[in-house]
Amino acid sequence: MTMTINKRIISLLFALIFCVTLATPAFAADKVSENDSRIVEMREEIAKLQQEAKEAKKKRQSIESQINDASATAMQIQSEVYALQSEVNAYQSEINALNSQIAAVEQELDETEDAMDNQKHQITATQELLAQRLRAMYMAGNVSTIELIFEADNFENLLNRIELVARIAKHDNQIVKDLKDDIKELEALGEKLEENKVVLQDSKDEIVASQAEVKDAKAKVDSKLSTVESYLSKLNKEDAQLKELEAEASKQEAAYSQAIWKMLNGISEGDGSANLICPVPYSSAYISSPFGGRTINGRSSFHYGMDITMPGADQNDKRIIAAGSGTVLISSNSCSHNYRKYSSCGCNGGYGNYCVIDHGNGVIAYYAHLTKSYVSVGQVVNQGDTIGILGCSGYSTGPHLHFEIRTNLSGARANTAVNPANYIHVP
C-alpha cells in the first residue's frame, strides 16, 4: 500500500503541474466551468487521494491499537524482568553473606589448627623436659622413688622426699593431661567448624543453583521483551510512514483544490499572491469567521484575519501547514491558556501561541491560536510542511486557526492586513 500511494502522489504531482500549467498562462488565464475536463479529472484525483488517505488513516488506527497492546505487553514483561532481577539480586546478597560466613569459618579453622599445632609443640617440649629430668636423676643415682626414700636421713626427710616426688610426678602428669585435653577440645572445635563449613557450602550451592534458574528464566523473559520491542519498533515505523502519507495526501489535495480555484477564477499561476494553499488541510475545514467587521459578545470590531475551523477540532490533533514556502519570522509558545475564553488572556496580543512566515512577494502570514508552534525563527519551510497544531490559545472562544495576511510592508500602507480569501481557497 505504501508504494502504491507514493507512486500515486508522485504521478498526481506531475499531473497537477501539467494541468495547472495548461490552465494558467504566464500572465492571465481564462475562467473555466466546473465541467471542464481538467477540473473533472482533478476532482477525481482528489476523491482518490481522500479515499487513500482514509484507508491509510484506518490502517493507522489499527496499527495504533496494536501499538497500545504491544506497549502494554512490553510494560508487563518489563515488570517481570524487574521482579526477576530483584530475585537474582536477593540471591546474590545471600550468596555474598554465605561467602563471608564461610570465609570466617575457614579463618577460625586456620586459627584452631594453629592452636593445636602450638599445643602439640608444648606437649613435645614438656615431654622433653621430663626426659631431661629423668636423665639428670639417673645421672645423680636417684633413679627410683624407693632409692630416694631409703636415702633419707630421718623420717622428716623421708616425708619431704616422698612429697617432692609425688608433686613432681603430679605436676608433670597434669601438664601433659591439660595439653591433651586442650588438643581434644580443639579437635572437637575443628570438627564442628568443618561441619558448619559443609552446611554453609551446601546452602550456598543450593542458592547458587536457584539463582541460576532465575537467571535462566530472566534470560527467556529478556528475549521475549526484545521480540516485543522489535515488533513495537516496526509498528511505530509503519505508523510514522502512514502519518507521512496522510500528510502528503492532504498537502496534494490542498494543492489540487487551489489549482481548481485558480482555474475557476481565471487566476494566473504567475500571480505570486495566489500561490498559497489552505493552511488547514482537511476537506471538512470551513471559514467560521471571515475577514471584516463582526460582533462578538455584544461588541463590534474589525476582524483582520480569517478564522478556519472544522468539526472535531476540540481534539487538538489537527495539523496546520504552511500555506506557502517561506522563512519563519516569529514563533512563540509562551501562552498556556489553551481553552475557550471570552476575553483576551493578553498572551502575544491575543494571538496566543503563533508563528509568522514571510512567504515572499511582500506577503506575510500569521498563524494564530495554535496549541503549539513546531517551527523556529529563521527556519525555512516548504509549502505543505506541518508548522503547528490547531488550538484555542490566546483570545479564542473555540479551537480554530486565525489566518492573517499582511502586505505592502513598506510605504504609506506598511503592514496592511488584507482579506486572506484573495489568497487561499478554503474547501
Helices and strands as residue ranges (DSSP letters): H 2-23, H 37-140, H 145-150, H 155-265, G 272-274, E 286-289, E 292-296, E 299-303, E 306-309, G 313-315, E 319-321, E 326-332, G 347-350, E 353-360, E 363-373, E 380-381, E 386-390, E 401-407, E 416-418, G 420-422
